[in-house]
Amino acid sequence: MDSRHARVIHEFARWEERGDHPSAGSEDAALLLDLLHRHFGHTDPAELRPGDLAEVLLEVFPQDLRAVLIDDSATVVPTVRALLAFLAETGRLSDEQAAGFTREVDEIESEFLDTMRATADWPPVRVMVDRMIADGVDLADPDGVQEWLDARGGADDRGPLERLPPVRLPDTANLAAAARGSELLAAARELGLWVGERRPVTESDELTAEDAAEAGRLTGATGSDLALLWVVAEAAEFIDFDDYDATARTGSLAADWPPGDDAAALRQWQRGLAQLLADPLGLGSAEDLPFAFTTTGMTAMVALLSGRSDGIPRSLLAQLLAAEELGEHPTRQAREDWAAWTAAHGDPAAVTLDRLARHGAVELVGDHARLTPLGTWAMREELRHEGIDIPLLPPVEQMSAHELVDAAESLTDDELTAERVAWLACRDAGAAAADLLQVAAEGTAAQRVFAVSVVNEVDAEAHWRQVAETLSLRPYAKAALGEDPDDFDAAWLVTDQLAASWSPVDPTPVVDCFNDVVPADLQLSLLNELWRLPHPELIQALEAIGTAHPVKEVAKAARKAAFKAANSARS
């Protein structure tokens, strides 16, 4: 920080102590002055100009990694007001200037809080910042932050799709039956049949205004819906064009849809999906668009594939697609343009999901969306062409214990129940228990929790005694054999549960699990000791609690424990 700003902050802190000035403290004021200096070059509060505070608070402050550490963003604007009062009282600003700047922050307070909450709603940011701090990174040093990010990126350059667990898909006949049920293809075929032998089109192979109105009455689709049907009909060969006289005619495959051949049905369905992903909003050749929307469809499908059988919240997908178009540091104008676009044309995520659902690629369940088996098959085929293979689960009688445990990550509860019942039914109980316990001993917490739950369905006392001294299985063995766990065992069981709940996207499940298994009056004392546990997944569980626990004292204790555990691991 500039030395003159440091002097101001020192005096401000003493001024706060002497009076009743509600604020978040001098740390937030120091961050504000530092950002004003970095963004505008201001070294003296007298250099402030109208609009400076609003620009920094709305466009710079929320993007600074140090802002992520603020426990309560609602105290930031009161800090600014107090700082302005201090600057006026000490003669660094006139009363008139201070009053004007105060009105400025009053006007943007609500928008600032919304922006900060949106940042806080993306939990991995907080987890990343906590890890930076644990590694000794100066968050105010852009070069140091970038070096840290580059180092972590270089450690494993594989995308998340390359590490997806295996899936079980219906057979080809069932997939083809689902493809034949596409509402989008049915409507596109109806449009193709309506075109007939010869219908004039524009130079860009689009319907004339008069024919578009008639087609809309036929299909019930207008605007971008009709535009999408038109290009899907072309992709599925329900429409052909004659480039010599600018006419369209019913395509060669329209009469035969749906075909009896399964492979043919799937090919046509894939053509429709490819067109849908290329232009899910039906924008066609529209020009002067405020946003590109070139990756909207594929971004949605990749996100849904990552969500697997549980899917993802529709609201989260809306955030992802907005971030794709707005970039990492959107300006106020960009945010206003996005709001205007969505108000006029609908939220791109909602429109995309609705059309994918009509094609049979996506299923909408409450406030979540997930891929159908047909959609999963299509994405697997697409990724195979990109050199990324998502394994298929083998027949249950050929499935190993490891493959069964891996399947737990990708199947719904009902599917997994059916899988484990069938798996146990076709093998010796003792052999099954031995294989599962080996996976549990070597696997992650999530794998261990699931494997143990399956072992507990069979008589495995002899096998539990054999693993009673294995560190990761000892607590489970004691429970299975009716023995009382000691403090270490209890801590390990809790940590396994927390780690099994962990997600790189959302820390809430870990917090919920922590609150469920640890009484509120014991949480602080447990966190004060838990960092000593030699559990390989402890740190990420503690970071999740430190990021999202609603009780500040507990969150702070978790962050402190994560820091101590990281230091202990390095030493």
URBELDA-V397913 format. One record per backbone hydrogen bond with DSSP energy under -0.5 kcal/mol. NH is the residue of the N-H (numbers start at 1). CO is the residue of the C=O. If there is no record, write none. Layout:
((NH & CO) (NH & CO))
This chain:
((6 & 2) (7 & 3) (8 & 4) (9 & 5) (10 & 6) (11 & 7) (12 & 8) (13 & 9) (14 & 10) (15 & 11) (16 & 12) (17 & 13) (18 & 14) (19 & 15) (19 & 16) (21 & 19) (22 & 20) (24 & 75) (28 & 25) (29 & 25) (30 & 26) (31 & 27) (32 & 28) (33 & 29) (34 & 30) (35 & 31) (36 & 32) (37 & 33) (38 & 34) (39 & 35) (40 & 36) (41 & 36) (41 & 37) (42 & 36) (47 & 44) (48 & 45) (52 & 49) (55 & 51) (56 & 52) (57 & 53) (58 & 54) (59 & 55) (60 & 55) (60 & 56) (61 & 56) (63 & 60) (64 & 60) (64 & 61) (67 & 64) (68 & 64) (68 & 65) (69 & 66) (70 & 67) (75 & 72) (76 & 73) (77 & 73) (78 & 74) (79 & 75) (80 & 76) (81 & 77) (82 & 78) (83 & 79) (84 & 80) (85 & 81) (86 & 82) (87 & 83) (88 & 84) (89 & 85) (90 & 86) (91 & 88) (92 & 87) (93 & 87) (98 & 94) (99 & 95) (100 & 96) (101 & 97) (102 & 98) (103 & 99) (104 & 100) (105 & 101) (106 & 102) (107 & 103) (108 & 104) (109 & 105) (109 & 106) (112 & 108) (113 & 109) (114 & 110) (115 & 111) (116 & 112) (117 & 113) (118 & 114) (119 & 115) (120 & 116) (121 & 117) (122 & 119) (123 & 121) (125 & 122) (126 & 122) (126 & 123) (127 & 123) (128 & 124) (129 & 125) (130 & 126) (131 & 127) (132 & 128) (133 & 129) (134 & 130) (135 & 131) (136 & 133) (137 & 132) (139 & 137) (141 & 138) (142 & 140) (145 & 141) (146 & 142) (147 & 143) (148 & 144) (149 & 145) (150 & 146) (151 & 147) (152 & 148) (153 & 149) (154 & 150) (155 & 151) (156 & 152) (156 & 153) (162 & 159) (163 & 160) (164 & 161) (167 & 391) (175 & 171) (176 & 172) (177 & 173) (178 & 174) (179 & 175) (180 & 176) (181 & 177) (181 & 178) (182 & 179) (183 & 358) (184 & 358) (186 & 182) (187 & 183) (188 & 184) (189 & 185) (190 & 186) (191 & 187) (192 & 188) (193 & 189) (194 & 190) (195 & 191) (196 & 192) (196 & 193) (199 & 248) (201 & 246) (202 & 206) (205 & 202) (208 & 200) (212 & 208) (213 & 209) (214 & 210) (215 & 211) (216 & 212) (217 & 213) (218 & 214) (219 & 215) (220 & 216) (225 & 222) (226 & 222) (227 & 223) (228 & 224) (229 & 225) (230 & 226) (231 & 227) (232 & 228) (233 & 229) (234 & 230) (235 & 231) (236 & 232) (237 & 234) (238 & 233) (239 & 233) (240 & 249) (242 & 247) (243 & 241) (246 & 242) (247 & 242) (248 & 199) (249 & 240) (250 & 196) (251 & 238) (253 & 237) (254 & 237) (254 & 251) (255 & 251) (257 & 254) (265 & 261) (266 & 262) (267 & 263) (268 & 264) (269 & 265) (270 & 266) (271 & 267) (272 & 268) (273 & 269) (274 & 270) (275 & 271) (276 & 272) (277 & 273) (278 & 274) (279 & 275) (282 & 279) (286 & 283) (297 & 277) (298 & 277) (299 & 295) (300 & 296) (301 & 297) (302 & 298) (303 & 299) (304 & 300) (305 & 301) (306 & 302) (307 & 303) (308 & 304) (308 & 305) (310 & 307) (311 & 307) (311 & 308) (312 & 369) (314 & 367) (317 & 313) (318 & 314) (319 & 315) (320 & 316) (321 & 317) (322 & 318) (323 & 319) (324 & 320) (325 & 321) (326 & 322) (327 & 323) (335 & 331) (336 & 332) (337 & 333) (338 & 334) (339 & 335) (340 & 336) (341 & 337) (342 & 338) (343 & 339) (344 & 340) (345 & 341) (346 & 342) (351 & 347) (352 & 348) (353 & 349) (354 & 350) (355 & 351) (356 & 352) (357 & 353) (358 & 354) (359 & 355) (360 & 356) (360 & 357) (361 & 356) (362 & 356) (363 & 370) (365 & 363) (365 & 368) (366 & 364) (368 & 365) (369 & 312) (370 & 363) (372 & 361) (376 & 372) (377 & 373) (378 & 374) (379 & 375) (380 & 376) (381 & 377) (382 & 378) (383 & 379) (384 & 380) (385 & 381) (386 & 382) (386 & 383) (387 & 384) (388 & 383) (389 & 387) (390 & 388) (391 & 389) (393 & 167) (398 & 395) (399 & 395) (399 & 396) (404 & 400) (405 & 401) (406 & 402) (407 & 403) (408 & 404) (408 & 405) (409 & 406) (410 & 407) (411 & 407) (416 & 412) (417 & 413) (418 & 414) (419 & 415) (420 & 416) (421 & 417) (422 & 418) (423 & 419) (424 & 420) (425 & 421) (426 & 422) (426 & 423) (427 & 424) (432 & 428) (433 & 429) (434 & 430) (435 & 431) (436 & 432) (437 & 433) (438 & 434) (439 & 435) (440 & 436) (441 & 437) (442 & 438) (443 & 439) (448 & 444) (449 & 445) (450 & 446) (451 & 447) (452 & 448) (453 & 449) (454 & 450) (455 & 451) (456 & 452) (457 & 454) (458 & 455) (460 & 458) (464 & 460) (465 & 461) (466 & 462) (467 & 463) (467 & 464) (468 & 465) (470 & 467) (473 & 470) (474 & 470) (475 & 471) (477 & 473) (478 & 474) (479 & 475) (480 & 476) (481 & 477) (482 & 479) (483 & 478) (490 & 486) (491 & 487) (492 & 488) (493 & 489) (494 & 490) (495 & 491) (496 & 492) (497 & 493) (498 & 494) (499 & 495) (500 & 496) (501 & 497) (501 & 498) (502 & 498) (502 & 499) (510 & 507) (511 & 507) (512 & 508) (513 & 509) (514 & 510) (515 & 511) (516 & 512) (517 & 513) (518 & 514) (519 & 517) (522 & 519) (523 & 519) (523 & 520) (526 & 522) (527 & 523) (528 & 524) (529 & 525) (529 & 526) (530 & 526) (531 & 527) (532 & 529) (533 & 530) (535 & 533) (536 & 534) (538 & 535) (541 & 537) (542 & 538) (543 & 539) (544 & 540) (545 & 541) (546 & 542) (547 & 543) (548 & 544) (549 & 545) (552 & 550) (555 & 551) (556 & 552) (557 & 553) (558 & 554) (559 & 555) (560 & 556) (561 & 557) (562 & 558) (563 & 559) (564 & 560) (565 & 561) (566 & 562) (567 & 563) (568 & 564) (569 & 565) (570 & 566) (571 & 567))
